[in-house]
Amino acid sequence: MPLPQLNVYRHDRRTRALVTLAGEIDLETVPLLRTTLERCLRDGVRTIDVDLTPVTFCDCSGLDAFTQAFLRTAEAGGTLRLYYPPPLLAWMIEFTGRGFLTEALRAVPGPASLPAVLPAAVPGGVP
C-alpha cells in the first residue's frame, strides 16, 4: 500500500503563516492537514493563508478539516483563507455555501496574488 501523498510547506512571518499543500487531501492525509493547521494556532499564528495551487484532489474530509480549522481560528481571533482551490473543492465550497473559506473562488491561479506573506516566503522576497 503506497503512503499517502500530501506535502506541507509552512512559512511563518510573525503571527501570519502561508501553508502550501501539495498532493491529495483525503481520509488518509487529512490528519496531517488538521495537525498542521492546529499547530499554527498553538504557535500563536492568527492569520493562516492556505495555498492549494499544487493540490490535485480534495474530498469532503478535506473540506470538513478546512471548515473546522476556520472555526477554531475565528474563535482564537484570527482568520483562515484558502487560495486557488482545485476545481472539485471550489465546487464543493460553492455548493455547500462555505464561501467564507475563500476570498474568491479561484480554481486556477490568475492575476490575483496571494497575501503579503508570500514575498517573504519566496527566496529573494522582501522580508
GIGIGI-V484809 format. One record per residue. N is the residue number from 1. RES is the residue in one letter. PSI is psi in radians with two decimals (* if undefined). Layout:
BEGIN
N_RES_PSI / N_RES_PSI
END
This chain:
BEGIN
1_M_2.16 / 2_P_2.67 / 3_L_2.58 / 4_P_2.49 / 5_Q_1.64 / 6_L_2.08 / 7_N_2.44 / 8_V_2.25 / 9_Y_2.20 / 10_R_2.25 / 11_H_2.05 / 12_D_2.60 / 13_R_1.66 / 14_R_-2.01 / 15_T_0.37 / 16_R_2.49 / 17_A_2.47 / 18_L_2.06 / 19_V_2.06 / 20_T_2.20 / 21_L_2.45 / 22_A_2.25 / 23_G_-2.49 / 24_E_2.43 / 25_I_1.98 / 26_D_-2.96 / 27_L_-0.57 / 28_E_-0.55 / 29_T_-0.22 / 30_V_-0.53 / 31_P_-0.66 / 32_L_-0.73 / 33_L_-0.85 / 34_R_-0.80 / 35_T_-0.76 / 36_T_-0.82 / 37_L_-0.64 / 38_E_-0.68 / 39_R_-0.63 / 40_C_-0.84 / 41_L_-0.74 / 42_R_-0.53 / 43_D_0.06 / 44_G_0.10 / 45_V_2.31 / 46_R_-0.14 / 47_T_2.00 / 48_I_2.04 / 49_D_2.17 / 50_V_1.98 / 51_D_2.05 / 52_L_0.22 / 53_T_-0.82 / 54_P_0.14 / 55_V_2.22 / 56_T_-0.32 / 57_F_2.46 / 58_C_2.12 / 59_D_-3.00 / 60_C_-0.40 / 61_S_-0.60 / 62_G_-0.75 / 63_L_-0.75 / 64_D_-0.75 / 65_A_-0.73 / 66_F_-0.70 / 67_T_-0.81 / 68_Q_-0.70 / 69_A_-0.67 / 70_F_-0.81 / 71_L_-0.77 / 72_R_-0.68 / 73_T_-0.73 / 74_A_-0.70 / 75_E_-0.55 / 76_A_0.05 / 77_G_0.34 / 78_G_-2.97 / 79_T_2.60 / 80_L_2.25 / 81_R_2.49 / 82_L_2.46 / 83_Y_2.39 / 84_Y_0.95 / 85_P_2.58 / 86_P_2.80 / 87_P_-0.78 / 88_L_-0.75 / 89_L_-0.71 / 90_A_-0.74 / 91_W_-0.78 / 92_M_-0.70 / 93_I_-0.81 / 94_E_-0.81 / 95_F_-0.66 / 96_T_0.03 / 97_G_0.55 / 98_R_0.67 / 99_G_-0.29 / 100_F_-0.26 / 101_L_-0.32 / 102_T_2.67 / 103_E_-0.66 / 104_A_2.49 / 105_L_1.93 / 106_R_1.83 / 107_A_-0.43 / 108_V_2.36 / 109_P_2.37 / 110_G_-2.68 / 111_P_-0.36 / 112_A_2.62 / 113_S_2.81 / 114_L_2.87 / 115_P_3.01 / 116_A_-0.26 / 117_V_-0.43 / 118_L_-0.82 / 119_P_-0.63 / 120_A_-0.41 / 121_A_-0.30 / 122_V_2.32 / 123_P_2.32 / 124_G_0.01 / 125_G_2.97 / 126_V_2.24 / 127_P_*
END
